[in-house]
Amino acid sequence: MAEIDHIGIAVKSLAAAKSIYEKLGLSVSPEETVEQEQVRVVMIPAGESRLELLEATSENSTIAKFIGKRGEGLHHVCLRVPDLPAAVERLKKDGVRLVSEEIKTGAGGHKYVFVHPSSTGGVLLELVEG
């Protein structure tokens, strides 16, 4: 069964964005850089899920381009699935469009893949194994 792992939020500045959550008494993880995605991230536990704040480290990163087009805000929803390779194979077999078919390693060592918004009703969907 899939569960919401986190909600990704694109921000211009982690320092500025995380302060509101700290003022609410939420704990914010140490910053982590994901070189391949050209982002810095922090995670904020929120109940059984988390908020992920994403700051671009390069003008060419996906997050920088997203903010340039749409501004700061909701970037993606992430679901945790029990068997990521099986989920990817099932989606490919059913003709679901993936951003990349390669399972990558991201923040915290999590394995992930993104499902293209054209297959999800306009929402970028990330899948992680867990």
NUSELO-615844 format. One record per residue: y, x, z of N, C-alpha, C, O, CB in turn; residue in three letters; residue number from 1. Coordinates in pm, whole numbers, plus 50000, padded with zeros to 5 digits. Glycine has a CB too. Layout:
// residues N
  n_north  n_east   n_up  ca_north  ca_east  ca_up  c_north  c_east   c_up  o_north  o_east   o_up  cb_north  cb_east  cb_up  code  pos
        Y       X      Z         Y        X      Z        Y       X      Z        Y       X      Z         Y        X      Z   Ala  NUM
...
// end
This chain:
// residues 130
  n_north  n_east   n_up  ca_north  ca_east  ca_up  c_north  c_east   c_up  o_north  o_east   o_up  cb_north  cb_east  cb_up  code  pos
    49882   50084  50000     50000    50000  50000    50124   50088  50000    50132   50185  50076     50000    49905  50121   Met    1
    50220   50056  49918     50344    50133  49910    50442   50086  50018    50447   49968  50053     50408    50119  49770   Ala    2
    50519   50182  50070     50623    50153  50168    50749   50225  50125    50743   50324  50052     50580    50196  50313   Glu    3
    50865   50175  50169     50990    50245  50138    50993   50374  50220    50987   50372  50343     51115    50155  50169   Ile    4
    51003   50487  50149     51013    50617  50214    51160   50647  50246    51194   50682  50359     50953    50728  50125   Asp    5
    51245   50631  50144     51388    50653  50166    51470   50589  50055    51418   50547  49952     51419    50803  50174   His    6
    51600   50584  50080     51697    50537  49981    51791   50654  49955    51852   50707  50048     51777    50408  50030   Ile    7
    51802   50695  49830     51885    50809  49792    52027   50765  49761    52049   50670  49686     51826    50880  49672   Gly    8
    52123   50836  49819     52265    50804  49801    52336   50929  49750    52335   51033  49816     52329    50754  49935   Ile    9
    52399   50919  49634     52474    51030  49575    52612   51037  49640    52683   50938  49647     52485    51015  49420   Ala   10
    52648   51157  49686     52777    51176  49752    52846   51301  49696    52780   51393  49647     52760    51188  49906   Val   11
    52978   51302  49705     53053    51420  49662    53045   51531  49766    53041   51649  49732     53199    51384  49635   Lys   12
    53042   51492  49893     53041    51590  50002    52947   51545  50113    52966   51438  50171     53184    51612  50058   Ser   13
    52846   51627  50141     52756    51596  50252    52832   51592  50384    52811   51503  50466     52642    51698  50260   Leu   14
    52921   51689  50403     52995    51696  50529    53072   51566  50555    53069   51513  50666     53092    51816  50527   Ala   15
    53140   51517  50454     53219    51394  50470    53128   51273  50485    53152   51186  50569     53313    51374  50351   Ala   16
    53023   51267  50404     52937    51148  50402    52854   51134  50529    52836   51023  50579     52846    51152  50282   Ala   17
    52803   51245  50581     52713    51234  50696    52788   51200  50825    52726   51154  50921     52636    51363  50715   Lys   18
    52917   51223  50828     52992    51200  50953    52988   51054  50997    52984   51028  51118     53137    51245  50936   Ser   19
    52989   50959  50906     52984    50818  50945    52853   50787  51015    52850   50711  51112     53003    50727  50823   Ile   20
    52744   50845  50967     52613    50821  51028    52605   50886  51166    52546   50830  51259     52501    50875  50937   Tyr   21
    52664   51005  51179     52669    51071  51309    52751   50989  51407    52716   50979  51525     52726    51213  51296   Glu   22
    52862   50931  51360     52946    50846  51446    52871   50722  51492    52901   50665  51597     53074    50805  51373   Lys   23
    52773   50679  51413     52690    50565  51450    52577   50606  51545    52497   50521  51587     52632    50498  51325   Leu   24
    52569   50734  51578     52468    50783  51670    52336   50818  51606    52237   50841  51676     52445    50682  51774   Gly   25
    52332   50822  51472     52208    50858  51402    52196   51010  51392    52296   51080  51383     52204    50793  51260   Leu   26
    52073   51058  51393     52052    51201  51379    52047   51235  51230    51995   51159  51149     51921    51246  51450   Ser   27
    52103   51349  51196     52106    51396  51058    52030   51528  51053    52056   51619  51132     52255    51413  51005   Val   28
    51936   51538  50959     51857    51660  50946    51945   51776  50900    52054   51755  50846     51741    51639  50848   Ser   29
    51899   51898  50921     51969    52013  50863    51970   52001  50710    51880   51942  50650     51902    52148  50907   Pro   30
    52073   52058  50649     52081    52056  50502    51968   52137  50442    51927   52240  50495     52218    52110  50454   Glu   31
    51919   52088  50330     51814    52158  50255    51857   52159  50109    51909   52059  50059     51673    52090  50274   Glu   32
    51837   52271  50041     51870    52280  49899    51741   52268  49817    51641   52333  49847     51943    52414  49867   Thr   33
    51747   52185  49714     51636    52172  49620    51688   52232  49489    51756   52167  49411     51589    52019  49602   Val   34
    51652   52359  49468     51705    52435  49355    51678   52368  49221    51768   52357  49137     51646    52574  49354   Glu   35
    51553   52322  49198     51518    52266  49068    51597   52140  49034    51617   52109  48917     51369    52235  49064   Gln   36
    51643   52067  49137     51723    51946  49113    51872   51973  49126    51954   51885  49100     51681    51836  49210   Glu   37
    51907   52094  49168     52046    52135  49186    52120   52041  49282    52227   51989  49252     52118    52140  49050   Gln   38
    52057   52022  49398     52117    51936  49501    52096   51996  49639    52004   52075  49662     52059    51794  49495   Val   39
    52184   51956  49730     52168    51976  49873    52144   51838  49930    52207   51741  49888     52293    52049  49940   Arg   40
    52053   51829  50026     52019    51698  50082    52014   51703  50234    51989   51808  50294     51884    51650  50027   Val   41
    52039   51588  50294     52010    51565  50436    51937   51431  50443    51956   51343  50360     52141    51565  50525   Val   42
    51854   51420  50545     51781    51295  50569    51829   51236  50700    51853   51307  50798     51626    51319  50571   Met   43
    51841   51104  50700     51886    51033  50818    51784   50924  50849    51774   50826  50776     52029    50972  50797   Ile   44
    51707   50940  50958     51611    50835  50993    51682   50703  51018    51786   50697  51083     51530    50876  51118   Pro   45
    51623   50596  50964     51678    50461  50980    51559   50365  50994    51508   50315  50894     51771    50421  50857   Ala   46
    51518   50342  51115     51399    50260  51137    51276   50333  51088    51255   50450  51120     51413    50124  51067   Gly   47
    51194   50264  51009     51073    50327  50956    51099   50396  50823    51006   50448  50761     50963    50224  50940   Glu   48
    51223   50397  50778     51261    50460  50652    51367   50566  50680    51393   50600  50796     51313    50354  50549   Ser   49
    51427   50616  50574     51533    50715  50588    51637   50694  50479    51609   50633  50376     51477    50859  50582   Arg   50
    51755   50745  50504     51858    50756  50401    51862   50903  50361    51859   50991  50446     51999    50705  50452   Leu   51
    51870   50927  50232     51881    51064  50180    52017   51077  50114    52046   51008  50016     51764    51097  50079   Glu   52
    52101   51166  50166     52230    51193  50104    52213   51313  50013    52157   51415  50053     52342    51218  50211   Leu   53
    52262   51300  49889     52244    51404  49787    52379   51452  49737    52461   51372  49691     52158    51351  49670   Leu   54
    52403   51581  49745     52526    51644  49697    52489   51743  49587    52399   51825  49605     52603    51715  49814   Glu   55
    52557   51737  49475     52530    51828  49363    52569   51971  49399    52669   51995  49467     52605    51783  49237   Ala   56
    52490   52066  49352     52524    52208  49368    52570   52268  49235    52606   52385  49229     52403    52287  49422   Thr   57
    52569   52186  49129     52609    52232  48997    52669   52114  48921    52628   52000  48939     52488    52292  48919   Ser   58
    52766   52143  48838     52827    52037  48755    52727   51980  48655    52748   51871  48603     52950    52092  48681   Glu   59
    52620   52052  48628     52519    52007  48532    52404   51931  48596    52312   51889  48526     52465    52125  48457   Asn   60
    52408   51913  48727     52297    51845  48794    52300   51695  48766    52403   51639  48730     52303    51871  48945   Ser   61
    52185   51633  48783     52174    51489  48764    52268   51416  48857    52329   51316  48817     52030    51443  48787   Thr   62
    52282   51462  48980     52369    51394  49077    52515   51406  49036    52590   51309  49046     52350    51453  49219   Ile   63
    52558   51524  48989     52697    51540  48943    52725   51447  48824    52831   51384  48818     52724    51688  48902   Ala   64
    52631   51439  48732     52648    51350  48616    52652   51204  48659    52731   51126  48608     52535    51372  48514   Lys   65
    52566   51167  48755     52563    51031  48806    52698   50994  48868    52755   50889  48838     52450    51015  48910   Phe   66
    52749   51082  48955     52879    51055  49020    52990   51050  48917    53082   50969  48929     52909    51163  49126   Ile   67
    52984   51137  48815     53085    51135  48710    53089   51004  48633    53196   50959  48591     53060    51248  48615   Gly   68
    52973   50942  48614     52965    50815  48540    52988   50693  48628    53060   50600  48590     52830    50803  48474   Lys   69
    52927   50693  48747     52923    50572  48829    52994   50585  48963    53016   50485  49031     52782    50534  48854   Arg   70
    53029   50707  49001     53087    50728  49133    52978   50743  49237    52859   50734  49207     53181    50613  49171   Gly   71
    53019   50764  49360     52925    50779  49470    52853   50647  49494    52906   50539  49466     52996    50826  49597   Glu   72
    52731   50656  49547     52661    50534  49584    52512   50544  49566    52456   50653  49550     52712    50420  49506   Gly   73
    52447   50428  49569     52302    50420  49558    52253   50489  49432    52295   50455  49321     52256    50273  49560   Leu   74
    52165   50586  49448     52110    50659  49335    51967   50617  49304    51932   50596  49188     52115    50808  49364   His   75
    51883   50604  49408     51744    50567  49384    51680   50508  49509    51730   50523  49621     51664    50689  49337   His   76
    51569   50441  49487     51484    50391  49595    51352   50466  49583    51299   50483  49473     51463    50233  49586   Val   77
    51300   50511  49696     51178    50590  49695    51067   50516  49770    51085   50471  49883     51201    50727  49758   Cys   78
    50954   50503  49703     50835    50443  49764    50732   50550  49793    50711   50641  49713     50776    50334  49673   Leu   79
    50668   50538  49908     50559    50627  49947    50428   50561  49905    50402   50446  49942     50560    50658  50103   Arg   80
    50347   50633  49828     50218    50581  49782    50107   50672  49835    50130   50791  49855     50213    50573  49625   Val   81
    49987   50617  49857     49881    50698  49917    49823   50806  49824    49777   50910  49873     49770    50608  49960   Pro   82
    49825   50784  49692     49766    50879  49597    49859   50889  49476    49847   50812  49381     49622    50834  49553   Asp   83
    49951   50985  49481     50051    50998  49375    49991   51026  49238    50029   50959  49142     50149    51107  49411   Leu   84
    49898   51121  49223     49841    51144  49089    49776   51019  49031    49789   50992  48911     49739    51256  49095   Pro   85
    49706   50942  49113     49643    50818  49063    49749   50716  49023    49734   50647  48922     49550    50758  49171   Ala   86
    49856   50707  49102     49964    50613  49068    50029   50650  48935    50058   50563  48853     50070    50609  49179   Ala   87
    50053   50781  48915     50115    50828  48791    50024   50796  48672    50070   50746  48570     50143    50980  48798   Val   88
    49895   50824  48685     49800    50796  48576    49795   50647  48544    49791   50608  48427     49661    50846  48613   Glu   89
    49795   50563  48647     49792    50418  48628    49918   50371  48554    49910   50288  48464     49779    50346  48763   Arg   90
    50035   50424  48593     50160    50385  48529    50163   50430  48383    50202   50354  48294     50280    50444  48605   Leu   91
    50120   50555  48358     50117    50605  48220    50024   50520  48135    50059   50484  48022     50071    50753  48218   Lys   92
    49907   50487  48187     49810    50405  48115    49868   50268  48079    49838   50213  47973     49682    50388  48198   Lys   93
    49951   50215  48170     50011    50083  48148    50142   50089  48069    50209   49988  48052     50037    50017  48281   Asp   94
    50178   50209  48019     50296    50223  47934    50428   50225  48007    50533   50203  47947     50299    50112  47837   Gly   95
    50425   50252  48137     50548    50261  48215    50617   50394  48182    50551   50498  48176     50520    50249  48369   Val   96
    50748   50390  48160     50824    50510  48125    50858   50589  48251    50917   50536  48345     50952    50473  48049   Arg   97
    50820   50715  48252     50854    50806  48361    50964   50900  48316    50973   50934  48199     50729    50885  48407   Leu   98
    51049   50941  48409     51153    51038  48376    51086   51168  48332    51129   51231  48236     51249    51063  48497   Val   99
    50981   51207  48404     50898    51322  48370    50759   51293  48421    50743   51239  48530     50955    51456  48430   Ser  100
    50658   51329  48344     50521    51305  48388    50473   51413  48485    50367   51399  48547     50428    51298  48267   Glu  101
    50549   51519  48498     50513    51629  48589    50544   51591  48733    50655   51549  48764     50588    51757  48551   Glu  102
    50446   51605  48821     50467    51585  48964    50531   51713  49017    50477   51822  49001     50332    51552  49039   Ile  103
    50648   51697  49080     50724    51813  49129    50722   51817  49282    50682   51721  49347     50869    51808  49077   Lys  104
    50767   51930  49336     50779    51946  49480    50926   51949  49516    51002   52027  49459     50707    52074  49529   Thr  105
    50966   51865  49611     51107    51854  49649    51131   51885  49795    51056   51961  49858     51158    51717  49618   Gly  106
    51237   51826  49849     51278    51847  49987    51162   51819  50083    51089   51722  50066     51400    51759  50023   Ala  107
    51148   51905  50181     51042    51888  50279    50903   51912  50226    50805   51882  50294     51050    51752  50336   Gly  108
    50892   51965  50103     50762    51991  50043    50693   51868  49986    50576   51874  49951     50673    52053  50143   Gly  109
    50766   51757  49977     50707    51634  49925    50683   51642  49775    50767   51693  49701     50796    51515  49957   His  110
    50570   51592  49730     50539    51579  49588    50602   51450  49540    50593   51348  49608     50383    51581  49560   Lys  111
    50666   51453  49421     50736    51333  49374    50737   51323  49222    50711   51419  49150     50877    51333  49425   Tyr  112
    50768   51203  49176     50791    51174  49035    50889   51057  49029    50892   50974  49120     50656    51140  48959   Val  113
    50968   51051  48923     51063    50940  48906    51018   50848  48794    50972   50893  48689     51205    50994  48876   Phe  114
    51031   50717  48818     51004    50615  48718    51139   50576  48658    51235   50549  48731     50929    50488  48780   Val  115
    51147   50574  48525     51273    50547  48455    51323   50405  48484    51244   50311  48492     51254    50566  48303   His  116
    51455   50390  48500     51511    50257  48526    51479   50152  48420    51482   50032  48449     51660    50269  48539   Pro  117
    51449   50195  48298     51417    50097  48192    51285   50026  48220    51257   49921  48161     51409    50167  48054   Ser  118
    51204   50080  48309     51076    50018  48345    51080   49946  48479    50980   49888  48521     50968    50122  48347   Ser  119
    51195   49950  48547     51200    49896  48684    51314   49796  48705    51354   49771  48819     51215    50009  48782   Thr  120
    51365   49739  48599     51475    49645  48616    51607   49712  48647    51694   49651  48710     51443    49547  48725   Gly  121
    51623   49836  48604     51751    49904  48618    51766   49993  48740    51874   50048  48763     51858    49804  48620   Gly  122
    51661   50008  48821     51668    50092  48941    51584   50218  48920    51468   50210  48880     51619    50014  49066   Val  123
    51644   50334  48947     51567    50457  48943    51473   50454  49062    51517   50440  49177     51661    50585  48946   Leu  124
    51344   50468  49037     51242    50458  49140    51174   50594  49154    51122   50649  49056     51138    50346  49107   Leu  125
    51174   50647  49274     51104    50771  49303    50975   50734  49375    50974   50644  49460     51192    50869  49389   Glu  126
    50867   50803  49342     50740    50786  49413    50706   50917  49481    50714   51023  49419     50627    50742  49315   Leu  127
    50668   50911  49608     50622    51029  49681    50486   50997  49741    50452   50882  49767     50725    51070  49793   Val  128
    50411   51103  49761     50279    51084  49822    50290   51097  49973    50357   51187  50025     50177    51186  49767   Glu  129
    50225   51006  50041     50230    51015  50187    50145   50915  50256    50141   50912  50379     50367    51001  50233   Gly  130
// end
